Amino acid sequence: MPLGAEECLSELAFELESKGWMTLPQFDTSPKFLRVIDVRVPRIGQSVMLVAAPKVPSAEQVPWYKSATGVLFGPCTAPAKAAEAVHHLLAPWVSSALQARRDTHEPFQ
């Protein structure tokens, strides 16, 4: 039996939270999505929803995780792989923001 959107997004949330990300389920919207942030810089994040499988023969024909910016993270049957892809997309942005914050709070000499 295929998984529903809430179940697929909840599995992704579990995987992301195990990597240190905060997830904010938005299941009362259409489409349902998951907001992913780092609590240290909550304005930087990614919204992830489910979409139909890509129309290529090699793609698993189940719903896929997709960012609001159009990045496909993987099939809903592989939430750990998708979480890794979300992590790799967001980590450099968060790192840069944290570095900029450190740079602006250092005393001038």
C-alpha positions as CSV (number, residue, x, y, z in Angstrom):
1,M,0.0,0.0,0.0
2,P,1.5,3.4,-1.0
3,L,2.4,5.8,1.8
4,G,0.4,9.0,2.2
5,A,2.0,12.5,2.1
6,E,1.9,12.9,5.9
7,E,3.5,9.6,6.5
8,C,6.3,10.2,3.9
9,L,7.0,13.7,5.2
10,S,7.0,12.4,8.8
11,E,9.6,9.8,7.9
12,L,11.7,12.5,6.2
13,A,11.3,14.6,9.3
14,F,12.5,11.8,11.5
15,E,15.7,11.4,9.4
16,L,16.3,15.1,9.3
17,E,15.9,15.5,13.0
18,S,18.4,12.7,13.6
19,K,20.9,14.9,11.6
20,G,20.2,18.0,13.9
21,W,17.6,19.8,11.7
22,M,14.4,21.2,13.1
23,T,11.3,20.3,11.0
24,L,8.0,22.1,11.0
25,P,5.2,20.0,9.4
26,Q,2.7,22.0,7.5
27,F,0.0,19.4,7.0
28,D,-3.0,21.8,7.0
29,T,-1.9,23.3,3.7
30,S,-2.3,22.1,0.1
31,P,0.1,20.8,-0.8
32,K,1.3,19.4,2.5
33,F,5.0,20.2,3.1
34,L,7.7,20.1,5.7
35,R,9.7,23.2,6.6
36,V,13.3,22.4,7.5
37,I,15.5,24.9,9.4
38,D,18.5,25.1,11.7
39,V,17.3,26.8,15.0
40,R,20.4,28.9,15.1
41,V,19.4,30.6,11.8
42,P,15.6,30.0,11.4
43,R,15.2,32.3,8.5
44,I,17.3,30.0,6.3
45,G,15.5,26.8,5.4
46,Q,13.9,24.7,2.8
47,S,10.3,23.6,2.2
48,V,10.0,20.0,1.0
49,M,6.8,18.5,-0.5
50,L,5.9,15.4,-2.5
51,V,5.4,15.4,-6.2
52,A,4.8,12.8,-8.9
53,A,7.8,10.7,-9.9
54,P,10.0,12.2,-12.7
55,K,9.1,10.9,-16.1
56,V,12.3,9.0,-16.8
57,P,12.5,5.2,-17.1
58,S,15.1,4.9,-14.4
59,A,13.1,6.8,-11.7
60,E,11.2,4.8,-9.1
61,Q,7.5,5.5,-9.9
62,V,6.4,6.6,-6.4
63,P,6.1,10.2,-5.1
64,W,9.3,12.0,-4.8
65,Y,10.6,14.6,-2.3
66,K,11.0,18.0,-3.9
67,S,12.2,21.4,-2.6
68,A,10.2,24.6,-3.2
69,T,13.0,25.6,-5.5
70,G,12.6,22.5,-7.7
71,V,15.4,20.2,-6.4
72,L,14.4,16.5,-6.4
73,F,15.8,14.8,-3.3
74,G,14.7,11.3,-4.0
75,P,11.7,8.9,-3.8
76,C,9.6,8.7,-0.7
77,T,10.8,5.1,-0.3
78,A,14.2,6.4,0.6
79,P,13.8,9.1,3.3
80,A,17.3,8.7,4.6
81,K,18.8,9.4,1.2
82,A,16.5,12.4,0.7
83,A,17.4,13.7,4.2
84,E,21.1,13.5,3.2
85,A,20.4,15.5,0.1
86,V,18.4,18.2,2.0
87,H,21.3,18.4,4.5
88,H,23.9,18.9,1.7
89,L,21.7,21.6,0.2
90,L,21.2,23.6,3.4
91,A,24.4,23.0,5.3
92,P,26.6,25.5,3.3
93,W,23.9,28.2,3.7
94,V,23.7,27.7,7.4
95,S,27.5,27.6,7.8
96,S,27.9,30.9,5.9
97,A,25.2,32.6,8.0
98,L,26.8,31.4,11.2
99,Q,30.2,32.6,10.0
100,A,28.9,36.0,9.1
101,R,27.3,36.3,12.5
102,R,30.6,35.5,14.1
103,D,32.4,37.9,11.9
104,T,30.0,40.8,12.8
105,H,30.1,40.1,16.5
106,E,33.9,40.1,16.8
107,P,35.3,43.2,18.4
108,F,37.2,45.6,16.1
109,Q,40.9,46.0,16.8
